[in-house]
Amino acid sequence: MPGALNHTHVALVVKVRDPKLTINLRPINLCNVLYKHTIKVVANHLKYILTKVISNFQSAFVKGRLISDNILIAYEVFHHMYCQSGSNGDMAIKLDICKAFDRVE
């Protein structure tokens, strides 16, 4: 791919009235039209093999699966661990979904 085709401008759009932190800004990528078209064609070809490449546990990256399913499963795991607080060998992992996704609906 030619280098000029891959040039991208990044604009920061304000999410709140008075931004004081960088998390109050949303980055928007302004790409070349030919670059977007090329990427769209490649993505459409890849979507047929994604279900074979991506594990069933990676539910947020396949069409028809929701990231909220993972939140419900995590809640059930923590509830089970809380109810059995006397047992040994339990472990919890804290994930920061805010850094991976702008918002979870």
C-alpha atoms as one frame of an Amber mdcrd trajectory, in Angstrom:
protein
   0.000   0.000   0.000   1.465   3.409  -0.906   2.482   5.558   2.043   0.317
   8.537   1.076  -2.755   6.295   1.105  -2.169   5.442   4.749  -1.987   9.040
   6.075  -4.519   9.653   8.825  -5.491  12.787  10.715  -6.664  12.446  14.302
  -9.199  14.914  15.672 -10.199  15.083  19.328 -13.921  15.603  19.881 -15.065
  16.866  23.275 -17.454  14.522  25.142 -18.295  16.854  28.059 -18.846  20.600
  28.417 -15.590  21.446  30.231 -12.923  18.779  29.532 -10.096  18.593  32.058
  -8.794  15.068  31.425  -7.910  13.201  28.259 -10.676  10.655  28.929 -13.124
  13.513  28.284 -11.986  13.605  24.647 -12.864  11.084  21.941 -10.306  10.516
  19.161 -11.739  10.425  15.645  -9.583   9.116  12.792  -9.967  10.881   9.456
  -8.674   8.421   6.860  -8.339   8.551   3.116 -11.431   7.269   1.235  -9.388
   4.740  -0.764  -7.834   3.442   2.464 -11.264   3.016   4.082 -12.590   1.230
   1.009  -9.599  -1.137   0.910  -9.939  -1.946   4.608 -13.697  -2.522   4.220
 -13.104  -5.019   1.401 -10.496  -6.879   3.467 -12.768  -6.879   6.542 -15.687
  -8.267   4.545 -13.503 -11.128   3.320 -12.208 -11.830   6.839 -15.623 -11.978
   8.516 -16.244 -15.423   7.026 -13.224 -16.958   8.725 -13.410 -15.050  12.038
 -15.614 -17.663  13.682 -12.921 -20.273  12.947 -10.030 -18.082  14.146 -11.550
 -16.420  17.233 -12.277 -18.546  20.280 -15.829 -18.894  21.580 -14.670 -17.166
  24.772 -13.877 -13.953  22.851 -17.507 -12.973  22.483 -17.164  -9.238  21.807
 -15.497  -9.595  18.423 -17.975 -11.784  16.544 -21.263 -10.588  15.055 -24.232
 -11.749  17.082 -22.312 -11.924  20.366 -22.449  -9.216  23.011 -19.810  -7.932
  25.427 -22.580  -7.597  28.015 -22.698 -11.400  28.151 -19.185 -11.298  29.610
 -20.297  -8.787  32.238 -23.145 -11.059  33.331 -20.825 -14.062  33.554 -18.298
 -12.053  35.604 -21.076 -10.949  37.961 -22.166 -14.562  38.467 -18.567 -15.646
  39.147 -18.053 -12.908  41.748 -21.412 -13.691  43.359 -20.430 -17.358  43.646
 -17.070 -16.411  45.146 -18.761 -14.047  47.636 -21.239 -16.732  48.740 -18.412
 -19.210  49.349 -16.012 -16.830  51.092 -14.758 -19.572  53.422 -13.254 -21.679
  50.644  -9.625 -21.437  49.543  -8.230 -21.262  46.039 -10.561 -18.632  44.585
  -9.184 -15.928  42.366 -10.615 -12.756  40.810  -9.336 -10.640  37.945 -10.264
  -6.974  37.599 -10.667  -5.822  34.006 -10.829  -2.204  32.921 -13.338  -2.285
  30.077 -13.343   1.521  29.898  -9.866   1.489  28.368 -10.806  -1.081  25.735
 -14.178   0.383  24.789 -15.430   3.945  24.934 -18.721   2.828  26.431 -20.622
  -0.359  27.088 -24.311  -0.342  26.221
